[in-house]
């Protein structure tokens, strides 16, 4: 059983089914990505894992404990960054960070100060004067100052500039190296691609794929570009060649990874001047699933 175990989770709000039979497992020490657009069910899933929302059906265990019945015990082992950060306007950022630490019952002051420095936050300013990015920094410093076993992060870099995004990514890599478990919900696909060991894609309350990026890439075709010395005949007849375009002796097409070796053998006799094969990015996978109704195009 994983650190997080979700089995057949269904959550309804009135007649609206926000989550439909969601099942996933997050293993100890991995960074797990959870992607989908607004309204797909990401935040509802996280709130259910936190024990804030009670499932209509299914079961959620965190550290082997029931997420709804044993939420208090579970929360002692986790740190959380919400998707929407609201702070007390009359408190300073530092006061908010210290308040959350007191509510938890412990504080690592050295780590707190380190996080404040890393994220370039002025903790002496009132929260009402903070931009969205600085409010997000308060939430991040509060969560990342904690020595937790599990970090639940819901759109954690929302509002941050690119420099601070890199600071965040570097620290998540440090947490992973330390054996911590991270559940990262994000719409920034490049961020997920860099950080996550495995990814789940959620669409309209349904999980449509889960796996490592390598595993998910096998569900789509590579983009291949080959330039030859002499013209190649009947390329459209080669097994595994799709969406072919030809300009002079430049051939662009899509193919599954398993066909590349045999296609290369057929091109070799014409003299290959240049060859490029580009696996699909996480963004390609994401668009593929959302433009195709969540169904696989290529078998």
ChimeraX attribute file (.defattr): number of C-alpha atoms within 10 A of each C-alpha:
attribute: neighborCount
match mode: 1-to-1
recipient: residues
	/A:1	12
	/A:2	15
	/A:3	19
	/A:4	22
	/A:5	21
	/A:6	22
	/A:7	16
	/A:8	16
	/A:9	22
	/A:10	22
	/A:11	24
	/A:12	15
	/A:13	9
	/A:14	7
	/A:15	6
	/A:16	8
	/A:17	14
	/A:18	19
	/A:19	26
	/A:20	19
	/A:21	15
	/A:22	21
	/A:23	17
	/A:24	16
	/A:25	18
	/A:26	21
	/A:27	17
	/A:28	19
	/A:29	19
	/A:30	21
	/A:31	26
	/A:32	26
	/A:33	27
	/A:34	27
	/A:35	25
	/A:36	22
	/A:37	15
	/A:38	12
	/A:39	13
	/A:40	19
	/A:41	23
	/A:42	26
	/A:43	19
	/A:44	19
	/A:45	23
	/A:46	22
	/A:47	15
	/A:48	21
	/A:49	26
	/A:50	22
	/A:51	22
	/A:52	13
	/A:53	15
	/A:54	20
	/A:55	21
	/A:56	14
	/A:57	16
	/A:58	16
	/A:59	20
	/A:60	25
	/A:61	23
	/A:62	27
	/A:63	17
	/A:64	14
	/A:65	16
	/A:66	17
	/A:67	27
	/A:68	20
	/A:69	12
	/A:70	15
	/A:71	17
	/A:72	12
	/A:73	14
	/A:74	21
	/A:75	17
	/A:76	13
	/A:77	16
	/A:78	19
	/A:79	21
	/A:80	22
	/A:81	22
	/A:82	18
	/A:83	19
	/A:84	15
	/A:85	15
	/A:86	12
	/A:87	18
	/A:88	12
	/A:89	13
	/A:90	13
	/A:91	17
	/A:92	21
	/A:93	30
	/A:94	21
	/A:95	18
	/A:96	21
	/A:97	22
	/A:98	17
	/A:99	15
	/A:100	15
	/A:101	19
	/A:102	11
	/A:103	9
	/A:104	14
	/A:105	9
	/A:106	12
	/A:107	19
	/A:108	12
	/A:109	13
	/A:110	10
	/A:111	15
	/A:112	21
	/A:113	15
	/A:114	14
	/A:115	23
	/A:116	22
	/A:117	13
	/A:118	15
	/A:119	19
	/A:120	13
	/A:121	20
	/A:122	16
	/A:123	20
	/A:124	11
	/A:125	15
	/A:126	18
	/A:127	22
	/A:128	14
	/A:129	13
	/A:130	19
	/A:131	12
	/A:132	14
	/A:133	16
	/A:134	20
	/A:135	21
	/A:136	25
	/A:137	30
	/A:138	28
	/A:139	23
	/A:140	23
	/A:141	24
	/A:142	25
	/A:143	24
	/A:144	21
	/A:145	21
	/A:146	21
	/A:147	17
	/A:148	18
	/A:149	18
	/A:150	27
	/A:151	23
	/A:152	22
	/A:153	23
	/A:154	22
	/A:155	21
	/A:156	23
	/A:157	24
	/A:158	18
	/A:159	16
	/A:160	19
	/A:161	10
	/A:162	10
	/A:163	9
	/A:164	17
	/A:165	17
	/A:166	14
	/A:167	14
	/A:168	22
	/A:169	16
	/A:170	12
	/A:171	15
	/A:172	21
	/A:173	17
	/A:174	12
	/A:175	22
	/A:176	18
	/A:177	12
	/A:178	10
	/A:179	15
	/A:180	19
	/A:181	25
	/A:182	28
	/A:183	22
	/A:184	25
	/A:185	24
	/A:186	23
	/A:187	19
	/A:188	14
	/A:189	18
	/A:190	12
	/A:191	18
	/A:192	24
	/A:193	17
	/A:194	11
	/A:195	20
	/A:196	21
	/A:197	17
	/A:198	21
	/A:199	25
	/A:200	21
	/A:201	22
	/A:202	25
	/A:203	23
	/A:204	20
	/A:205	22
	/A:206	18
	/A:207	22
	/A:208	17
	/A:209	19
	/A:210	19
	/A:211	15
	/A:212	16
	/A:213	19
	/A:214	14
	/A:215	12
	/A:216	18
	/A:217	19
	/A:218	16
	/A:219	18
	/A:220	22
	/A:221	23
	/A:222	20
	/A:223	18
	/A:224	19
	/A:225	18
	/A:226	18
	/A:227	22
	/A:228	19
	/A:229	14
	/A:230	15
	/A:231	16
	/A:232	18
	/A:233	10
	/A:234	7
	/A:235	18
	/A:236	13
	/A:237	9
	/A:238	14
	/A:239	12
	/A:240	17
	/A:241	19
	/A:242	17
	/A:243	10
	/A:244	14
	/A:245	13
	/A:246	15
	/A:247	8
	/A:248	9
	/A:249	16
	/A:250	18
	/A:251	18
	/A:252	19
	/A:253	20
	/A:254	21
	/A:255	22
	/A:256	20
	/A:257	17
	/A:258	11
	/A:259	14
	/A:260	17
	/A:261	9
	/A:262	12
	/A:263	16
	/A:264	13
	/A:265	10
	/A:266	12
	/A:267	19
	/A:268	13
	/A:269	12
	/A:270	16
	/A:271	13
	/A:272	15
	/A:273	13
	/A:274	11
	/A:275	13
	/A:276	12
	/A:277	16
	/A:278	11
	/A:279	19
	/A:280	20
	/A:281	18
	/A:282	21
	/A:283	15
	/A:284	13
	/A:285	18
	/A:286	21
	/A:287	13
	/A:288	18
	/A:289	19
	/A:290	17
	/A:291	9
	/A:292	11
	/A:293	13
	/A:294	19
	/A:295	12
	/A:296	13
	/A:297	12
	/A:298	10
	/A:299	7
